[in-house]
Amino acid sequence: MKRSIVALVFLLMSTSVSFAQCAMCRASVESTYSDGHYLNGSGLNTGILYLLVMPYLLVALIAYLWYKGSRKEHAQKIAIWQRMKGITH
């Protein structure tokens, strides 16, 4: 588990800047560039990347909470089993 988290963090840190634009967004940015507004394109790229990352972060958060809950439940079951084992001996 630790190895996969380290690999994921390394992958995210080592990627270059991405420009994720659909055809319609690209046309919109090109038209604003021709008007002389250069900051709209970078804001659009940031917004697209933000929308791209949010579902993955949400799934990762749910998986983490599920993992922590299952570990806690497993620890409680082991504690009960050890108590029961101690009573029978």
C-alpha positions in Angstrom: 0.0 0.0 0.0 2.8 2.4 0.9 4.6 1.6 -2.3 1.6 2.4 -4.4 1.0 5.7 -2.6 4.6 6.7 -3.0 4.4 5.8 -6.7 1.3 7.9 -7.2 2.8 10.9 -5.5 6.0 10.6 -7.6 3.9 10.3 -10.7 1.9 13.4 -9.9 5.0 15.4 -9.0 6.9 14.4 -12.1 4.3 15.2 -14.7 4.7 18.3 -16.8 2.0 20.9 -17.2 -1.0 19.5 -19.0 -3.2 21.4 -21.4 -6.5 19.5 -21.4 -8.8 21.3 -23.8 -11.7 20.0 -25.9 -12.2 21.3 -29.4 -14.8 23.8 -28.3 -12.7 25.1 -25.5 -9.7 25.4 -27.8 -11.8 27.4 -30.3 -12.9 29.7 -27.6 -9.4 30.3 -26.3 -8.1 30.9 -29.8 -10.8 33.5 -30.4 -9.9 35.3 -27.2 -6.2 35.2 -28.1 -7.0 36.9 -31.4 -8.8 39.7 -29.3 -5.7 40.1 -27.2 -6.9 38.5 -23.9 -4.2 36.1 -23.0 -5.1 35.3 -19.4 -8.4 33.5 -20.3 -6.7 30.5 -21.8 -4.6 29.8 -18.7 -7.6 30.2 -16.5 -9.6 27.8 -18.7 -6.8 25.2 -18.5 -6.7 25.5 -14.7 -10.4 25.1 -14.5 -10.4 22.0 -16.7 -7.6 20.4 -14.7 -9.5 21.2 -11.5 -12.6 19.5 -12.8 -10.5 16.5 -13.9 -8.9 16.0 -10.5 -11.9 16.4 -8.2 -13.6 13.0 -9.0 -10.3 11.1 -8.4 -9.8 12.9 -5.1 -13.3 12.1 -4.0 -12.9 8.4 -4.9 -9.5 8.3 -3.1 -11.0 9.8 0.0 -13.9 7.3 0.0 -11.4 4.4 -0.5 -9.2 5.7 2.4 -12.1 6.1 4.8 -13.4 2.6 3.8 -9.9 1.2 4.4 -9.5 2.8 7.8 -13.0 1.6 8.8 -12.3 -2.0 7.8 -9.0 -2.0 9.6 -10.7 -0.7 12.8 -13.4 -3.3 12.5 -10.8 -6.1 11.9 -8.9 -5.0 15.0 -12.1 -5.1 17.1 -12.8 -8.6 15.9 -9.3 -9.8 16.8 -9.6 -8.2 20.3 -12.9 -10.0 20.9 -11.5 -13.3 19.6 -8.4 -12.9 21.9 -10.7 -12.2 24.9 -12.8 -15.3 24.1 -9.7 -17.4 23.7 -8.5 -16.2 27.1 -11.8 -17.2 28.7 -11.8 -20.7 27.4 -8.3 -21.6 28.6 
